[in-house]
Amino acid sequence: MRLNQLIAVVEDDDSVRIALVRLLRCHDYRVAAFASAEDFLAESQETEHDCIVADICLPGLSGIDLAQQLASSGRTTPIVMITAQPDAEVQARALRSGALQVLLKPIPKDQLLEAVGAACAKAASQR
């Protein structure tokens, strides 16, 4: 089933983005990577992702802005947000914006895989 699941990784830090992509691909997910929310929005109009893993702190549109734009356009792709900032208010804003979960970097791989699996299950139940 995972080979059919497409995950979008939206992360501006090259090393983190590459690590996330490698981890997800090693666990049989298809992955599309984007360095910004704007890149994701420009390139993913016709693509249905099963999950989006997005950094909260991105240059330009933040992960929270991305979630809000997707919701306002009717896209219901489950989002797992990640952050290096242990700010409870920012994490609460992310959850209010529609994030399924907020994970703190560095993210234990099992925690990320569990969150992505839950997001994919939610996406499948919405179809």
N, C-alpha and C positions, 0 to 999 in steps of 0.2 A: 504494500500500500504506500509506503513512504516514497517510492520512486515516482509516484504520481503527484506527490505533494510538493508544491512550489513555495519556497520561503524567500521573502525579500529581506535583505539585510541593509539597513540604512544607517551608516556609521561613517563619520568623517575621518577618524583615525585609521590610517591605512593598516597598521599592524593589527589593530583590534578587528577591523573588517575582514582581513585575510584569515585571521585565526577563527573567527566565527564561521566563515564560509567553509573552511577546511573541516571544522568539527561537524557541521551539519552535513556536508557531503560524505564524510566518513560514516555517517549514520543513515545514509541512503536517501537524503533529501535532495531535491533539485533546488539550487540556490541562485538568486539574482542579487547582485551587490550594487549598491549605490552610495556615492560619497556625500550626497545631500538629499534633503527632502524634495528640493526642486528637481533634481535629477530623477528621483523616483516618480514624481508626479508627471514629468514630461515623457518618461519612457514606459509607464505602466498603464496607460489609459485603457488599453484593450486586453490587458492581462489580468486574469483572476488568480490572485495569490491565496494560499491557504493560511498564511501567517505573515505578519510583518514584525521584524525585530528592529526597533528603532532607538537610537540614542536620544535622550531627552535634549541634551545640549549639542545642537548642531549650528553651524554658521547659517545665517539666513533664517529660514523657517525651522523652528525647533520641532522635536518629536511631538510635543503637545500640539503645536500648530498643525502639524501633519495630520494627527488624529482628528482634530476639529474640522479640517478641510475635507477629509475623507467622509466623515459623518455628515457634513452639510451637503455633500454630493451624493449621498445615499449608499456609499460603499461601506460594507459591514465587515470587512476583513479584520479578524482578531489581531490585536497589536500587543506585543510584549515590549515594554520599554525598558531600556537599560540606562544606567547612570553611574558616574563616579562620585556624584555629590550626595552625601547622606542627609539631604535636606528633607525633612518630613513634609513640609508644606508643598515643595515641588513635587514630591512623590504623590501626595494627595491630589494635586492639580492634574497630574498625569492620569490617575485613576478616574477622576471626574471627567476627563476628556474622552474616556472610553478605553483606556488601556486595560487589558485583561490582568496583567501583572506588571510590577516594576521590580527589576532585579538590580542589585548593587554590584558594580565592578569591584574587584575581579569576580567574575561569575563562575561558581563551580559548574563544571560541565554537566553533571547530572541535573542540577537545578535548571539550567538552560534547556536541556533536552526535555525535561518534564514540562516546562512551561510551553515550549513549542509543540509538544505532543498534545497538551490540553487545548492550545489554540487551534491546532489542526482538527481535533475532534469537534470543537465548537463550530468551525467552518463547515465541516461535513454535516453537522446536524442542522445548519441553517439552509442547506441546499435542498 
